[in-house]
Amino acid sequence: MKPTAALETLIARQPTATIASVDADGYPNQKAMLAPRKRDGLKTLWFTTNTSSMRVAQYRQNPKAAVYFCDHHPTARSARRPAAASAHFLILES
């Protein structure tokens, strides 16, 4: 399976994701969220939150973000090869 297809599959199977933003002092803040409600491949992910949330305010000040998806149920092959069972980080840039 191509890496892009593997990531698409991983994202589609996960009920949650962790998103990260940067606060005014330059420190990361992360939060568990429900899975993206909409996706445009791997480039654009839409999450649902209140527009008055701290996260939205942080993204307006600094659009740098990270999204983390974790496969809690690796395949048998990955279970036998722990080095191959890794999480994937997607860095989103505006």
PyMOL Python script that loads the backbone (N, CA, C, O; Angstrom):
from pymol import cmd

cmd.read_pdbstr("""\
ATOM      1  N   MET A   1       0.855  -1.176   0.000  1.00  0.00           N
ATOM      2  CA  MET A   1       0.000   0.000   0.000  1.00  0.00           C
ATOM      3  C   MET A   1       0.903   1.243   0.000  1.00  0.00           C
ATOM      4  O   MET A   1       1.886   1.301   0.739  1.00  0.00           O
ATOM      5  N   LYS A   2       0.570   2.212  -0.815  1.00  0.00           N
ATOM      6  CA  LYS A   2       1.333   3.461  -0.881  1.00  0.00           C
ATOM      7  C   LYS A   2       1.183   4.222   0.441  1.00  0.00           C
ATOM      8  O   LYS A   2       0.141   4.125   1.090  1.00  0.00           O
ATOM      9  N   PRO A   3       2.212   4.979   0.848  1.00  0.00           N
ATOM     10  CA  PRO A   3       2.117   5.728   2.112  1.00  0.00           C
ATOM     11  C   PRO A   3       0.897   6.640   2.187  1.00  0.00           C
ATOM     12  O   PRO A   3       0.258   6.733   3.235  1.00  0.00           O
ATOM     13  N   THR A   4       0.569   7.312   1.088  1.00  0.00           N
ATOM     14  CA  THR A   4      -0.594   8.198   1.088  1.00  0.00           C
ATOM     15  C   THR A   4      -1.870   7.410   1.344  1.00  0.00           C
ATOM     16  O   THR A   4      -2.710   7.833   2.137  1.00  0.00           O
ATOM     17  N   ALA A   5      -2.024   6.275   0.684  1.00  0.00           N
ATOM     18  CA  ALA A   5      -3.211   5.436   0.879  1.00  0.00           C
ATOM     19  C   ALA A   5      -3.268   4.909   2.309  1.00  0.00           C
ATOM     20  O   ALA A   5      -4.343   4.836   2.903  1.00  0.00           O
ATOM     21  N   ALA A   6      -2.122   4.543   2.857  1.00  0.00           N
ATOM     22  CA  ALA A   6      -2.082   4.045   4.233  1.00  0.00           C
ATOM     23  C   ALA A   6      -2.524   5.130   5.215  1.00  0.00           C
ATOM     24  O   ALA A   6      -3.262   4.847   6.158  1.00  0.00           O
ATOM     25  N   LEU A   7      -2.078   6.366   4.999  1.00  0.00           N
ATOM     26  CA  LEU A   7      -2.505   7.461   5.866  1.00  0.00           C
ATOM     27  C   LEU A   7      -3.990   7.753   5.720  1.00  0.00           C
ATOM     28  O   LEU A   7      -4.676   8.000   6.712  1.00  0.00           O
ATOM     29  N   GLU A   8      -4.490   7.726   4.490  1.00  0.00           N
ATOM     30  CA  GLU A   8      -5.933   7.937   4.259  1.00  0.00           C
ATOM     31  C   GLU A   8      -6.742   6.885   5.020  1.00  0.00           C
ATOM     32  O   GLU A   8      -7.748   7.210   5.650  1.00  0.00           O
ATOM     33  N   THR A   9      -6.307   5.643   4.963  1.00  0.00           N
ATOM     34  CA  THR A   9      -6.991   4.547   5.656  1.00  0.00           C
ATOM     35  C   THR A   9      -6.916   4.740   7.162  1.00  0.00           C
ATOM     36  O   THR A   9      -7.914   4.565   7.861  1.00  0.00           O
ATOM     37  N   LEU A  10      -5.749   5.095   7.661  1.00  0.00           N
ATOM     38  CA  LEU A  10      -5.576   5.321   9.090  1.00  0.00           C
ATOM     39  C   LEU A  10      -6.534   6.403   9.583  1.00  0.00           C
ATOM     40  O   LEU A  10      -7.222   6.210  10.586  1.00  0.00           O
ATOM     41  N   ILE A  11      -6.584   7.529   8.894  1.00  0.00           N
ATOM     42  CA  ILE A  11      -7.453   8.638   9.294  1.00  0.00           C
ATOM     43  C   ILE A  11      -8.921   8.221   9.254  1.00  0.00           C
ATOM     44  O   ILE A  11      -9.682   8.541  10.167  1.00  0.00           O
ATOM     45  N   ALA A  12      -9.315   7.517   8.212  1.00  0.00           N
ATOM     46  CA  ALA A  12     -10.719   7.111   8.056  1.00  0.00           C
ATOM     47  C   ALA A  12     -11.174   6.181   9.177  1.00  0.00           C
ATOM     48  O   ALA A  12     -12.355   6.174   9.525  1.00  0.00           O
ATOM     49  N   ARG A  13     -10.266   5.403   9.744  1.00  0.00           N
ATOM     50  CA  ARG A  13     -10.636   4.422  10.773  1.00  0.00           C
ATOM     51  C   ARG A  13     -10.660   4.986  12.181  1.00  0.00           C
ATOM     52  O   ARG A  13     -11.212   4.349  13.079  1.00  0.00           O
ATOM     53  N   GLN A  14     -10.083   6.154  12.408  1.00  0.00           N
ATOM     54  CA  GLN A  14      -9.936   6.657  13.774  1.00  0.00           C
ATOM     55  C   GLN A  14     -11.134   7.489  14.206  1.00  0.00           C
ATOM     56  O   GLN A  14     -11.575   8.370  13.467  1.00  0.00           O
ATOM     57  N   PRO A  15     -11.670   7.218  15.408  1.00  0.00           N
ATOM     58  CA  PRO A  15     -12.796   8.003  15.906  1.00  0.00           C
ATOM     59  C   PRO A  15     -12.360   9.345  16.495  1.00  0.00           C
ATOM     60  O   PRO A  15     -13.179  10.248  16.662  1.00  0.00           O
ATOM     61  N   THR A  16     -11.068   9.472  16.810  1.00  0.00           N
ATOM     62  CA  THR A  16     -10.566  10.706  17.405  1.00  0.00           C
ATOM     63  C   THR A  16      -9.223  11.095  16.783  1.00  0.00           C
ATOM     64  O   THR A  16      -8.572  10.303  16.102  1.00  0.00           O
ATOM     65  N   ALA A  17      -8.846  12.319  17.039  1.00  0.00           N
ATOM     66  CA  ALA A  17      -7.541  12.841  16.628  1.00  0.00           C
ATOM     67  C   ALA A  17      -7.093  13.801  17.721  1.00  0.00           C
ATOM     68  O   ALA A  17      -7.909  14.277  18.510  1.00  0.00           O
ATOM     69  N   THR A  18      -5.812  14.081  17.763  1.00  0.00           N
ATOM     70  CA  THR A  18      -5.295  15.104  18.662  1.00  0.00           C
ATOM     71  C   THR A  18      -4.812  16.247  17.786  1.00  0.00           C
ATOM     72  O   THR A  18      -4.022  16.051  16.862  1.00  0.00           O
ATOM     73  N   ILE A  19      -5.302  17.451  18.092  1.00  0.00           N
ATOM     74  CA  ILE A  19      -4.853  18.619  17.340  1.00  0.00           C
ATOM     75  C   ILE A  19      -4.000  19.481  18.266  1.00  0.00           C
ATOM     76  O   ILE A  19      -4.195  19.497  19.481  1.00  0.00           O
ATOM     77  N   ALA A  20      -3.065  20.187  17.675  1.00  0.00           N
ATOM     78  CA  ALA A  20      -2.191  21.050  18.472  1.00  0.00           C
ATOM     79  C   ALA A  20      -2.144  22.439  17.870  1.00  0.00           C
ATOM     80  O   ALA A  20      -2.175  22.617  16.652  1.00  0.00           O
ATOM     81  N   SER A  21      -2.070  23.406  18.750  1.00  0.00           N
ATOM     82  CA  SER A  21      -1.916  24.806  18.358  1.00  0.00           C
ATOM     83  C   SER A  21      -0.772  25.385  19.187  1.00  0.00           C
ATOM     84  O   SER A  21      -0.219  24.705  20.052  1.00  0.00           O
ATOM     85  N   VAL A  22      -0.424  26.628  18.924  1.00  0.00           N
ATOM     86  CA  VAL A  22       0.675  27.296  19.626  1.00  0.00           C
ATOM     87  C   VAL A  22       0.100  28.495  20.373  1.00  0.00           C
ATOM     88  O   VAL A  22      -0.618  29.311  19.796  1.00  0.00           O
ATOM     89  N   ASP A  23       0.425  28.594  21.674  1.00  0.00           N
ATOM     90  CA  ASP A  23      -0.111  29.725  22.440  1.00  0.00           C
ATOM     91  C   ASP A  23       0.740  30.988  22.233  1.00  0.00           C
ATOM     92  O   ASP A  23       1.733  30.965  21.506  1.00  0.00           O
ATOM     93  N   ALA A  24       0.339  32.070  22.872  1.00  0.00           N
ATOM     94  CA  ALA A  24       1.006  33.367  22.676  1.00  0.00           C
ATOM     95  C   ALA A  24       2.468  33.346  23.125  1.00  0.00           C
ATOM     96  O   ALA A  24       3.268  34.155  22.655  1.00  0.00           O
ATOM     97  N   ASP A  25       2.822  32.435  24.024  1.00  0.00           N
ATOM     98  CA  ASP A  25       4.199  32.325  24.500  1.00  0.00           C
ATOM     99  C   ASP A  25       5.021  31.326  23.685  1.00  0.00           C
ATOM    100  O   ASP A  25       6.184  31.072  23.998  1.00  0.00           O
ATOM    101  N   GLY A  26       4.414  30.762  22.643  1.00  0.00           N
ATOM    102  CA  GLY A  26       5.132  29.828  21.782  1.00  0.00           C
ATOM    103  C   GLY A  26       5.099  28.381  22.232  1.00  0.00           C
ATOM    104  O   GLY A  26       5.810  27.546  21.673  1.00  0.00           O
ATOM    105  N   TYR A  27       4.290  28.067  23.229  1.00  0.00           N
ATOM    106  CA  TYR A  27       4.195  26.698  23.721  1.00  0.00           C
ATOM    107  C   TYR A  27       3.052  25.956  23.036  1.00  0.00           C
ATOM    108  O   TYR A  27       2.030  26.561  22.710  1.00  0.00           O
ATOM    109  N   PRO A  28       3.212  24.658  22.816  1.00  0.00           N
ATOM    110  CA  PRO A  28       2.138  23.898  22.170  1.00  0.00           C
ATOM    111  C   PRO A  28       1.001  23.589  23.140  1.00  0.00           C
ATOM    112  O   PRO A  28       1.218  23.389  24.335  1.00  0.00           O
ATOM    113  N   ASN A  29      -0.194  23.555  22.608  1.00  0.00           N
ATOM    114  CA  ASN A  29      -1.391  23.106  23.326  1.00  0.00           C
ATOM    115  C   ASN A  29      -2.015  22.021  22.480  1.00  0.00           C
ATOM    116  O   ASN A  29      -2.185  22.196  21.273  1.00  0.00           O
ATOM    117  N   GLN A  30      -2.355  20.913  23.086  1.00  0.00           N
ATOM    118  CA  GLN A  30      -3.008  19.867  22.312  1.00  0.00           C
ATOM    119  C   GLN A  30      -4.308  19.453  22.967  1.00  0.00           C
ATOM    120  O   GLN A  30      -4.499  19.605  24.174  1.00  0.00           O
ATOM    121  N   LYS A  31      -5.194  18.928  22.144  1.00  0.00           N
ATOM    122  CA  LYS A  31      -6.532  18.564  22.597  1.00  0.00           C
ATOM    123  C   LYS A  31      -7.044  17.399  21.766  1.00  0.00           C
ATOM    124  O   LYS A  31      -6.871  17.362  20.548  1.00  0.00           O
ATOM    125  N   ALA A  32      -7.676  16.449  22.441  1.00  0.00           N
ATOM    126  CA  ALA A  32      -8.334  15.359  21.724  1.00  0.00           C
ATOM    127  C   ALA A  32      -9.621  15.887  21.123  1.00  0.00           C
ATOM    128  O   ALA A  32     -10.370  16.620  21.769  1.00  0.00           O
ATOM    129  N   MET A  33      -9.868  15.511  19.892  1.00  0.00           N
ATOM    130  CA  MET A  33     -11.065  15.945  19.175  1.00  0.00           C
ATOM    131  C   MET A  33     -11.709  14.734  18.516  1.00  0.00           C
ATOM    132  O   MET A  33     -11.063  13.707  18.311  1.00  0.00           O
ATOM    133  N   LEU A  34     -12.984  14.867  18.190  1.00  0.00           N
ATOM    134  CA  LEU A  34     -13.607  13.854  17.355  1.00  0.00           C
ATOM    135  C   LEU A  34     -12.944  13.897  15.981  1.00  0.00           C
ATOM    136  O   LEU A  34     -12.347  14.906  15.605  1.00  0.00           O
ATOM    137  N   ALA A  35     -13.049  12.834  15.259  1.00  0.00           N
ATOM    138  CA  ALA A  35     -12.425  12.749  13.941  1.00  0.00           C
ATOM    139  C   ALA A  35     -12.862  13.922  13.062  1.00  0.00           C
ATOM    140  O   ALA A  35     -13.921  14.508  13.287  1.00  0.00           O
ATOM    141  N   PRO A  36     -12.054  14.258  12.072  1.00  0.00           N
ATOM    142  CA  PRO A  36     -12.458  15.350  11.178  1.00  0.00           C
ATOM    143  C   PRO A  36     -13.836  15.080  10.583  1.00  0.00           C
ATOM    144  O   PRO A  36     -14.145  13.955  10.193  1.00  0.00           O
ATOM    145  N   ARG A  37     -14.658  16.122  10.520  1.00  0.00           N
ATOM    146  CA  ARG A  37     -16.000  15.931   9.959  1.00  0.00           C
ATOM    147  C   ARG A  37     -15.969  15.907   8.445  1.00  0.00           C
ATOM    148  O   ARG A  37     -16.896  15.417   7.801  1.00  0.00           O
ATOM    149  N   LYS A  38     -14.891  16.443   7.876  1.00  0.00           N
ATOM    150  CA  LYS A  38     -14.739  16.478   6.425  1.00  0.00           C
ATOM    151  C   LYS A  38     -13.254  16.511   6.122  1.00  0.00           C
ATOM    152  O   LYS A  38     -12.460  17.052   6.892  1.00  0.00           O
ATOM    153  N   ARG A  39     -12.883  15.919   4.976  1.00  0.00           N
ATOM    154  CA  ARG A  39     -11.481  15.915   4.565  1.00  0.00           C
ATOM    155  C   ARG A  39     -11.384  16.165   3.076  1.00  0.00           C
ATOM    156  O   ARG A  39     -12.269  15.797   2.304  1.00  0.00           O
ATOM    157  N   ASP A  40     -10.298  16.793   2.694  1.00  0.00           N
ATOM    158  CA  ASP A  40      -9.933  16.915   1.286  1.00  0.00           C
ATOM    159  C   ASP A  40      -8.575  16.231   1.175  1.00  0.00           C
ATOM    160  O   ASP A  40      -7.527  16.876   1.213  1.00  0.00           O
ATOM    161  N   GLY A  41      -8.622  14.905   1.037  1.00  0.00           N
ATOM    162  CA  GLY A  41      -7.397  14.117   1.019  1.00  0.00           C
ATOM    163  C   GLY A  41      -6.646  14.298   2.320  1.00  0.00           C
ATOM    164  O   GLY A  41      -7.238  14.273   3.399  1.00  0.00           O
ATOM    165  N   LEU A  42      -5.337  14.479   2.215  1.00  0.00           N
ATOM    166  CA  LEU A  42      -4.503  14.693   3.396  1.00  0.00           C
ATOM    167  C   LEU A  42      -4.175  16.161   3.609  1.00  0.00           C
ATOM    168  O   LEU A  42      -3.591  16.528   4.629  1.00  0.00           O
ATOM    169  N   LYS A  43      -4.544  16.990   2.662  1.00  0.00           N
ATOM    170  CA  LYS A  43      -4.151  18.404   2.716  1.00  0.00           C
ATOM    171  C   LYS A  43      -5.023  19.240   3.648  1.00  0.00           C
ATOM    172  O   LYS A  43      -4.508  20.102   4.359  1.00  0.00           O
ATOM    173  N   THR A  44      -6.322  19.005   3.657  1.00  0.00           N
ATOM    174  CA  THR A  44      -7.239  19.825   4.445  1.00  0.00           C
ATOM    175  C   THR A  44      -8.150  18.943   5.276  1.00  0.00           C
ATOM    176  O   THR A  44      -8.785  18.023   4.761  1.00  0.00           O
ATOM    177  N   LEU A  45      -8.208  19.234   6.576  1.00  0.00           N
ATOM    178  CA  LEU A  45      -9.063  18.503   7.510  1.00  0.00           C
ATOM    179  C   LEU A  45      -9.935  19.519   8.234  1.00  0.00           C
ATOM    180  O   LEU A  45      -9.429  20.534   8.713  1.00  0.00           O
ATOM    181  N   TRP A  46     -11.232  19.264   8.321  1.00  0.00           N
ATOM    182  CA  TRP A  46     -12.149  20.153   9.027  1.00  0.00           C
ATOM    183  C   TRP A  46     -12.572  19.496  10.331  1.00  0.00           C
ATOM    184  O   TRP A  46     -13.100  18.384  10.343  1.00  0.00           O
ATOM    185  N   PHE A  47     -12.330  20.206  11.433  1.00  0.00           N
ATOM    186  CA  PHE A  47     -12.775  19.755  12.745  1.00  0.00           C
ATOM    187  C   PHE A  47     -13.880  20.698  13.218  1.00  0.00           C
ATOM    188  O   PHE A  47     -13.968  21.838  12.763  1.00  0.00           O
ATOM    189  N   THR A  48     -14.708  20.222  14.115  1.00  0.00           N
ATOM    190  CA  THR A  48     -15.807  21.027  14.633  1.00  0.00           C
ATOM    191  C   THR A  48     -15.467  21.499  16.044  1.00  0.00           C
ATOM    192  O   THR A  48     -15.118  20.696  16.909  1.00  0.00           O
ATOM    193  N   THR A  49     -15.570  22.801  16.267  1.00  0.00           N
ATOM    194  CA  THR A  49     -15.365  23.374  17.596  1.00  0.00           C
ATOM    195  C   THR A  49     -16.125  24.694  17.671  1.00  0.00           C
ATOM    196  O   THR A  49     -16.605  25.202  16.657  1.00  0.00           O
ATOM    197  N   ASN A  50     -16.227  25.232  18.850  1.00  0.00           N
ATOM    198  CA  ASN A  50     -16.888  26.508  19.052  1.00  0.00           C
ATOM    199  C   ASN A  50     -15.956  27.622  18.563  1.00  0.00           C
ATOM    200  O   ASN A  50     -14.767  27.611  18.882  1.00  0.00           O
ATOM    201  N   THR A  51     -16.468  28.561  17.813  1.00  0.00           N
ATOM    202  CA  THR A  51     -15.617  29.619  17.252  1.00  0.00           C
ATOM    203  C   THR A  51     -15.040  30.544  18.326  1.00  0.00           C
ATOM    204  O   THR A  51     -14.113  31.304  18.045  1.00  0.00           O
ATOM    205  N   SER A  52     -15.571  30.493  19.547  1.00  0.00           N
ATOM    206  CA  SER A  52     -15.017  31.309  20.630  1.00  0.00           C
ATOM    207  C   SER A  52     -14.025  30.511  21.486  1.00  0.00           C
ATOM    208  O   SER A  52     -13.612  30.979  22.547  1.00  0.00           O
ATOM    209  N   SER A  53     -13.645  29.327  21.038  1.00  0.00           N
ATOM    210  CA  SER A  53     -12.744  28.486  21.827  1.00  0.00           C
ATOM    211  C   SER A  53     -11.319  29.037  21.846  1.00  0.00           C
ATOM    212  O   SER A  53     -10.926  29.819  20.981  1.00  0.00           O
ATOM    213  N   MET A  54     -10.560  28.611  22.850  1.00  0.00           N
ATOM    214  CA  MET A  54      -9.160  28.998  22.954  1.00  0.00           C
ATOM    215  C   MET A  54      -8.393  28.556  21.709  1.00  0.00           C
ATOM    216  O   MET A  54      -7.538  29.293  21.218  1.00  0.00           O
ATOM    217  N   ARG A  55      -8.684  27.375  21.200  1.00  0.00           N
ATOM    218  CA  ARG A  55      -7.974  26.827  20.036  1.00  0.00           C
ATOM    219  C   ARG A  55      -8.163  27.731  18.811  1.00  0.00           C
ATOM    220  O   ARG A  55      -7.201  28.022  18.101  1.00  0.00           O
ATOM    221  N   VAL A  56      -9.375  28.164  18.572  1.00  0.00           N
ATOM    222  CA  VAL A  56      -9.642  29.044  17.426  1.00  0.00           C
ATOM    223  C   VAL A  56      -8.876  30.351  17.583  1.00  0.00           C
ATOM    224  O   VAL A  56      -8.293  30.844  16.617  1.00  0.00           O
ATOM    225  N   ALA A  57      -8.871  30.917  18.783  1.00  0.00           N
ATOM    226  CA  ALA A  57      -8.132  32.164  19.029  1.00  0.00           C
ATOM    227  C   ALA A  57      -6.642  31.953  18.760  1.00  0.00           C
ATOM    228  O   ALA A  57      -5.987  32.818  18.179  1.00  0.00           O
ATOM    229  N   GLN A  58      -6.110  30.811  19.179  1.00  0.00           N
ATOM    230  CA  GLN A  58      -4.694  30.534  18.942  1.00  0.00           C
ATOM    231  C   GLN A  58      -4.397  30.378  17.455  1.00  0.00           C
ATOM    232  O   GLN A  58      -3.371  30.868  16.983  1.00  0.00           O
ATOM    233  N   TYR A  59      -5.268  29.710  16.710  1.00  0.00           N
ATOM    234  CA  TYR A  59      -5.042  29.557  15.267  1.00  0.00           C
ATOM    235  C   TYR A  59      -5.143  30.904  14.547  1.00  0.00           C
ATOM    236  O   TYR A  59      -4.460  31.127  13.547  1.00  0.00           O
ATOM    237  N   ARG A  60      -5.977  31.785  15.044  1.00  0.00           N
ATOM    238  CA  ARG A  60      -6.058  33.111  14.419  1.00  0.00           C
ATOM    239  C   ARG A  60      -4.779  33.904  14.644  1.00  0.00           C
ATOM    240  O   ARG A  60      -4.362  34.672  13.777  1.00  0.00           O
ATOM    241  N   GLN A  61      -4.156  33.723  15.801  1.00  0.00           N
ATOM    242  CA  GLN A  61      -2.899  34.411  16.106  1.00  0.00           C
ATOM    243  C   GLN A  61      -1.705  33.745  15.420  1.00  0.00           C
ATOM    244  O   GLN A  61      -0.777  34.422  14.978  1.00  0.00           O
ATOM    245  N   ASN A  62      -1.738  32.430  15.336  1.00  0.00           N
ATOM    246  CA  ASN A  62      -0.622  31.666  14.773  1.00  0.00           C
ATOM    247  C   ASN A  62      -1.211  30.447  14.076  1.00  0.00           C
ATOM    248  O   ASN A  62      -1.638  29.515  14.758  1.00  0.00           O
ATOM    249  N   PRO A  63      -1.252  30.413  12.749  1.00  0.00           N
ATOM    250  CA  PRO A  63      -1.916  29.330  12.028  1.00  0.00           C
ATOM    251  C   PRO A  63      -1.165  27.995  12.004  1.00  0.00           C
ATOM    252  O   PRO A  63      -1.648  27.033  11.405  1.00  0.00           O
ATOM    253  N   LYS A  64       0.003  27.919  12.643  1.00  0.00           N
ATOM    254  CA  LYS A  64       0.729  26.647  12.682  1.00  0.00           C
ATOM    255  C   LYS A  64      -0.068  25.638  13.493  1.00  0.00           C
ATOM    256  O   LYS A  64      -0.601  25.952  14.557  1.00  0.00           O
ATOM    257  N   ALA A  65      -0.139  24.413  12.965  1.00  0.00           N
ATOM    258  CA  ALA A  65      -0.940  23.380  13.614  1.00  0.00           C
ATOM    259  C   ALA A  65      -0.327  22.013  13.359  1.00  0.00           C
ATOM    260  O   ALA A  65       0.463  21.830  12.433  1.00  0.00           O
ATOM    261  N   ALA A  66      -0.705  21.067  14.192  1.00  0.00           N
ATOM    262  CA  ALA A  66      -0.337  19.674  13.977  1.00  0.00           C
ATOM    263  C   ALA A  66      -1.551  18.820  14.300  1.00  0.00           C
ATOM    264  O   ALA A  66      -2.356  19.161  15.166  1.00  0.00           O
ATOM    265  N   VAL A  67      -1.668  17.714  13.598  1.00  0.00           N
ATOM    266  CA  VAL A  67      -2.749  16.761  13.841  1.00  0.00           C
ATOM    267  C   VAL A  67      -2.116  15.388  13.993  1.00  0.00           C
ATOM    268  O   VAL A  67      -1.252  15.006  13.204  1.00  0.00           O
ATOM    269  N   TYR A  68      -2.543  14.651  15.002  1.00  0.00           N
ATOM    270  CA  TYR A  68      -1.978  13.346  15.300  1.00  0.00           C
ATOM    271  C   TYR A  68      -3.095  12.303  15.281  1.00  0.00           C
ATOM    272  O   TYR A  68      -4.119  12.470  15.943  1.00  0.00           O
ATOM    273  N   PHE A  69      -2.897  11.253  14.534  1.00  0.00           N
ATOM    274  CA  PHE A  69      -3.814  10.119  14.501  1.00  0.00           C
ATOM    275  C   PHE A  69      -3.039   8.893  14.969  1.00  0.00           C
ATOM    276  O   PHE A  69      -1.908   8.666  14.540  1.00  0.00           O
ATOM    277  N   CYS A  70      -3.637   8.121  15.830  1.00  0.00           N
ATOM    278  CA  CYS A  70      -2.956   6.945  16.372  1.00  0.00           C
ATOM    279  C   CYS A  70      -3.780   5.699  16.083  1.00  0.00           C
ATOM    280  O   CYS A  70      -4.970   5.639  16.393  1.00  0.00           O
ATOM    281  N   ASP A  71      -3.136   4.714  15.490  1.00  0.00           N
ATOM    282  CA  ASP A  71      -3.788   3.438  15.218  1.00  0.00           C
ATOM    283  C   ASP A  71      -3.636   2.565  16.451  1.00  0.00           C
ATOM    284  O   ASP A  71      -2.557   2.032  16.714  1.00  0.00           O
ATOM    285  N   HIS A  72      -4.712   2.419  17.205  1.00  0.00           N
ATOM    286  CA  HIS A  72      -4.684   1.624  18.433  1.00  0.00           C
ATOM    287  C   HIS A  72      -4.789   0.131  18.156  1.00  0.00           C
ATOM    288  O   HIS A  72      -4.622  -0.685  19.062  1.00  0.00           O
ATOM    289  N   HIS A  73      -5.064  -0.227  16.915  1.00  0.00           N
ATOM    290  CA  HIS A  73      -5.215  -1.636  16.552  1.00  0.00           C
ATOM    291  C   HIS A  73      -4.312  -1.946  15.369  1.00  0.00           C
ATOM    292  O   HIS A  73      -4.787  -2.089  14.243  1.00  0.00           O
ATOM    293  N   PRO A  74      -3.002  -2.050  15.621  1.00  0.00           N
ATOM    294  CA  PRO A  74      -2.097  -2.319  14.491  1.00  0.00           C
ATOM    295  C   PRO A  74      -2.353  -3.695  13.895  1.00  0.00           C
ATOM    296  O   PRO A  74      -2.918  -4.576  14.543  1.00  0.00           O
ATOM    297  N   THR A  75      -1.936  -3.857  12.673  1.00  0.00           N
ATOM    298  CA  THR A  75      -2.088  -5.145  12.017  1.00  0.00           C
ATOM    299  C   THR A  75      -1.174  -6.159  12.679  1.00  0.00           C
ATOM    300  O   THR A  75      -0.270  -5.790  13.429  1.00  0.00           O
ATOM    301  N   ALA A  76      -1.404  -7.430  12.405  1.00  0.00           N
ATOM    302  CA  ALA A  76      -0.570  -8.486  12.983  1.00  0.00           C
ATOM    303  C   ALA A  76       0.891  -8.259  12.611  1.00  0.00           C
ATOM    304  O   ALA A  76       1.780  -8.457  13.438  1.00  0.00           O
ATOM    305  N   ARG A  77       1.142  -7.846  11.378  1.00  0.00           N
ATOM    306  CA  ARG A  77       2.517  -7.594  10.942  1.00  0.00           C
ATOM    307  C   ARG A  77       3.147  -6.492  11.778  1.00  0.00           C
ATOM    308  O   ARG A  77       4.291  -6.617  12.215  1.00  0.00           O
ATOM    309  N   SER A  78       2.408  -5.420  12.000  1.00  0.00           N
ATOM    310  CA  SER A  78       2.948  -4.329  12.806  1.00  0.00           C
ATOM    311  C   SER A  78       3.165  -4.761  14.242  1.00  0.00           C
ATOM    312  O   SER A  78       4.118  -4.324  14.887  1.00  0.00           O
ATOM    313  N   ALA A  79       2.293  -5.612  14.746  1.00  0.00           N
ATOM    314  CA  ALA A  79       2.438  -6.075  16.126  1.00  0.00           C
ATOM    315  C   ALA A  79       3.715  -6.905  16.280  1.00  0.00           C
ATOM    316  O   ALA A  79       4.362  -6.861  17.326  1.00  0.00           O
ATOM    317  N   ARG A  80       4.071  -7.647  15.259  1.00  0.00           N
ATOM    318  CA  ARG A  80       5.299  -8.449  15.317  1.00  0.00           C
ATOM    319  C   ARG A  80       6.538  -7.604  15.076  1.00  0.00           C
ATOM    320  O   ARG A  80       7.642  -7.988  15.463  1.00  0.00           O
ATOM    321  N   ARG A  81       6.360  -6.472  14.448  1.00  0.00           N
ATOM    322  CA  ARG A  81       7.484  -5.593  14.125  1.00  0.00           C
ATOM    323  C   ARG A  81       7.222  -4.233  14.745  1.00  0.00           C
ATOM    324  O   ARG A  81       6.784  -3.320  14.045  1.00  0.00           O
ATOM    325  N   PRO A  82       7.476  -4.071  16.043  1.00  0.00           N
ATOM    326  CA  PRO A  82       7.165  -2.804  16.709  1.00  0.00           C
ATOM    327  C   PRO A  82       7.766  -1.581  16.027  1.00  0.00           C
ATOM    328  O   PRO A  82       7.159  -0.510  16.043  1.00  0.00           O
ATOM    329  N   ALA A  83       8.939  -1.720  15.432  1.00  0.00           N
ATOM    330  CA  ALA A  83       9.544  -0.563  14.765  1.00  0.00           C
ATOM    331  C   ALA A  83       8.685  -0.085  13.607  1.00  0.00           C
ATOM    332  O   ALA A  83       8.726   1.092  13.248  1.00  0.00           O
ATOM    333  N   ALA A  84       7.899  -0.993  13.014  1.00  0.00           N
ATOM    334  CA  ALA A  84       7.042  -0.616  11.886  1.00  0.00           C
ATOM    335  C   ALA A  84       5.719  -0.027  12.355  1.00  0.00           C
ATOM    336  O   ALA A  84       5.024   0.624  11.575  1.00  0.00           O
ATOM    337  N   ALA A  85       5.363  -0.243  13.605  1.00  0.00           N
ATOM    338  CA  ALA A  85       4.090   0.269  14.133  1.00  0.00           C
ATOM    339  C   ALA A  85       4.323   1.664  14.689  1.00  0.00           C
ATOM    340  O   ALA A  85       4.625   1.823  15.872  1.00  0.00           O
ATOM    341  N   SER A  86       4.186   2.652  13.856  1.00  0.00           N
ATOM    342  CA  SER A  86       4.447   4.013  14.303  1.00  0.00           C
ATOM    343  C   SER A  86       3.233   4.893  14.078  1.00  0.00           C
ATOM    344  O   SER A  86       2.394   4.614  13.221  1.00  0.00           O
ATOM    345  N   ALA A  87       3.153   5.946  14.851  1.00  0.00           N
ATOM    346  CA  ALA A  87       2.089   6.922  14.671  1.00  0.00           C
ATOM    347  C   ALA A  87       2.506   7.863  13.551  1.00  0.00           C
ATOM    348  O   ALA A  87       3.688   7.957  13.217  1.00  0.00           O
ATOM    349  N   HIS A  88       1.554   8.543  12.984  1.00  0.00           N
ATOM    350  CA  HIS A  88       1.822   9.441  11.867  1.00  0.00           C
ATOM    351  C   HIS A  88       1.431  10.858  12.250  1.00  0.00           C
ATOM    352  O   HIS A  88       0.344  11.086  12.779  1.00  0.00           O
ATOM    353  N   PHE A  89       2.303  11.796  11.987  1.00  0.00           N
ATOM    354  CA  PHE A  89       2.022  13.194  12.227  1.00  0.00           C
ATOM    355  C   PHE A  89       1.786  13.877  10.894  1.00  0.00           C
ATOM    356  O   PHE A  89       2.537  13.667   9.942  1.00  0.00           O
ATOM    357  N   LEU A  90       0.777  14.667  10.826  1.00  0.00           N
ATOM    358  CA  LEU A  90       0.507  15.460   9.635  1.00  0.00           C
ATOM    359  C   LEU A  90       0.636  16.913  10.041  1.00  0.00           C
ATOM    360  O   LEU A  90      -0.086  17.376  10.923  1.00  0.00           O
ATOM    361  N   ILE A  91       1.519  17.619   9.428  1.00  0.00           N
ATOM    362  CA  ILE A  91       1.704  19.028   9.730  1.00  0.00           C
ATOM    363  C   ILE A  91       0.926  19.829   8.687  1.00  0.00           C
ATOM    364  O   ILE A  91       1.162  19.690   7.487  1.00  0.00           O
ATOM    365  N   LEU A  92       0.018  20.649   9.143  1.00  0.00           N
ATOM    366  CA  LEU A  92      -0.824  21.430   8.250  1.00  0.00           C
ATOM    367  C   LEU A  92      -0.282  22.850   8.190  1.00  0.00           C
ATOM    368  O   LEU A  92       0.013  23.457   9.219  1.00  0.00           O
ATOM    369  N   GLU A  93      -0.160  23.357   7.015  1.00  0.00           N
ATOM    370  CA  GLU A  93       0.282  24.732   6.828  1.00  0.00           C
ATOM    371  C   GLU A  93      -0.770  25.487   6.043  1.00  0.00           C
ATOM    372  O   GLU A  93      -1.381  24.950   5.119  1.00  0.00           O
ATOM    373  N   SER A  94      -0.973  26.735   6.419  1.00  0.00           N
ATOM    374  CA  SER A  94      -1.956  27.523   5.687  1.00  0.00           C
ATOM    375  C   SER A  94      -1.316  28.211   4.521  1.00  0.00           C
ATOM    376  O   SER A  94      -1.990  28.926   3.780  1.00  0.00           O
TER     377      SER A  94
END
""", "prot")
cmd.dss("prot")
cmd.show_as("cartoon", "prot")
cmd.util.cbc("prot")
cmd.orient("prot")
